[in-house]
Amino acid sequence: MSQQANYIGRRKTSTARLYIEPGKGEFLVNNRKLEEYFTDQAKINVASEPLEVTELKGKYDIKVTVRGGGTTGQAGAIQLALARALDNENEEVHSLLKKKGLLTRDDRMVERKKYGQPKARKKFQFSKR
């Protein structure tokens, strides 16, 4: 595809908008290199996993704008957006991405805190006397 395409991925409270076009492999997150944005190697691996699985590293220029949540949620949002983008660009990689579970939105969210409790599920210590 010669046009620049736009894809969205979400995880927890993070939203990633990803732009992809054929290029030399530049990966920018919020106008910074992927390695500069995520200091933890595990999060870099999570965000770039769809490229590793499909063996398309270095074939696309990727620009991501990510907002909300923490670094874990942002890495997961980038992973989903990238998987969707690669799936749409190359039809033959769909089965690889699907097998690894990269096209599925992880819909787990933080449970809200309830009144009369210190946390979402934790209760105050019971005292008999």
WOSUL-V299081 format. One record per residue. N is the residue number from 1. RES is the residue in three letters. PHI is phi in whole degrees, -180 to 180 (999 if undefined). PSI is psi in whole degrees, 0 to 359 (999 if undefined). OMEGA is omega in radians with two decimals (none if undefined). Layout:
n=(N N)
res=(RES RES)
phi=(PHI PHI)
psi=(PSI PSI)
omega=(OMEGA OMEGA)
//
This chain:
n=(1 2 3 4 5 6 7 8 9 10 11 12 13 14 15 16 17 18 19 20 21 22 23 24 25 26 27 28 29 30 31 32 33 34 35 36 37 38 39 40 41 42 43 44 45 46 47 48 49 50 51 52 53 54 55 56 57 58 59 60 61 62 63 64 65 66 67 68 69 70 71 72 73 74 75 76 77 78 79 80 81 82 83 84 85 86 87 88 89 90 91 92 93 94 95 96 97 98 99 100 101 102 103 104 105 106 107 108 109 110 111 112 113 114 115 116 117 118 119 120 121 122 123 124 125 126 127 128 129)
res=(MET SER GLN GLN ALA ASN TYR ILE GLY ARG ARG LYS THR SER THR ALA ARG LEU TYR ILE GLU PRO GLY LYS GLY GLU PHE LEU VAL ASN ASN ARG LYS LEU GLU GLU TYR PHE THR ASP GLN ALA LYS ILE ASN VAL ALA SER GLU PRO LEU GLU VAL THR GLU LEU LYS GLY LYS TYR ASP ILE LYS VAL THR VAL ARG GLY GLY GLY THR THR GLY GLN ALA GLY ALA ILE GLN LEU ALA LEU ALA ARG ALA LEU ASP ASN GLU ASN GLU GLU VAL HIS SER LEU LEU LYS LYS LYS GLY LEU LEU THR ARG ASP ASP ARG MET VAL GLU ARG LYS LYS TYR GLY GLN PRO LYS ALA ARG LYS LYS PHE GLN PHE SER LYS ARG)
phi=(999 -87 -80 -79 -109 -120 -135 -122 -132 -131 -158 51 -108 -95 -130 -117 -107 -116 -114 -131 -152 -57 -170 -106 99 -78 -124 -111 -121 50 63 -128 -62 -54 -69 -81 -71 -101 -80 -85 -62 -62 -72 -64 -64 -63 -66 -100 -57 -59 -69 -67 -64 -88 57 -112 -62 90 -103 -130 -91 -123 -125 -122 -113 -123 -137 82 68 -105 -68 -66 -64 -67 -63 -66 -66 -64 -59 -67 -62 -67 -63 -63 -65 -65 -63 -76 -75 -123 -68 -75 -93 -57 -65 -64 -67 -66 -64 -81 76 -87 -97 -96 -76 -83 -93 -71 -126 -71 -75 -73 -75 -99 -70 78 -136 -74 -141 -62 -119 -69 -108 -67 -62 -80 -122 -73 -121)
psi=(128 336 154 128 155 129 151 138 144 150 130 242 15 145 130 127 121 133 130 140 151 137 209 12 23 131 104 134 118 47 22 153 150 318 334 323 311 113 336 127 327 320 326 318 319 312 325 9 319 327 321 316 318 355 42 17 129 3 345 145 127 129 125 137 118 138 151 159 194 189 327 312 322 319 319 322 319 319 314 316 318 319 317 320 312 324 320 327 317 114 331 349 358 314 323 314 320 320 322 354 26 350 1 130 125 106 13 132 164 132 141 155 137 150 150 8 151 332 192 314 339 140 157 150 132 135 121 324 999)
omega=(-3.07 3.13 3.05 -3.08 -3.04 -3.13 -3.10 3.04 3.13 3.08 -3.03 3.12 -3.13 3.06 3.13 3.02 -3.01 3.07 -3.08 3.05 3.11 -3.10 -3.05 3.02 3.11 -3.11 -3.11 3.06 -3.09 3.12 3.03 3.10 -3.12 -3.11 3.10 -3.09 3.09 -3.12 -3.12 -3.11 -3.14 3.14 3.05 3.11 3.13 -3.08 -3.08 -3.11 3.12 3.09 -3.14 -3.10 -3.08 -3.12 3.13 -3.14 3.12 -3.11 -3.10 2.95 -3.06 3.09 -3.07 2.95 -3.08 -3.10 3.01 3.06 3.11 -3.06 3.13 3.11 -3.14 3.11 3.11 3.11 3.10 3.14 -3.13 3.13 3.14 3.11 3.11 -3.13 -3.13 3.11 -3.13 -3.12 -3.12 -3.13 -3.06 -3.14 -3.09 -3.09 3.10 -3.12 -3.13 -3.12 3.13 3.13 -3.08 -3.13 -3.10 3.10 3.08 -2.99 3.12 3.13 3.10 3.12 -3.08 3.09 3.11 3.12 -3.13 3.11 3.14 3.13 -3.09 -3.09 -3.12 3.10 3.04 -3.09 3.13 3.11 -3.12 -3.13 none)
//
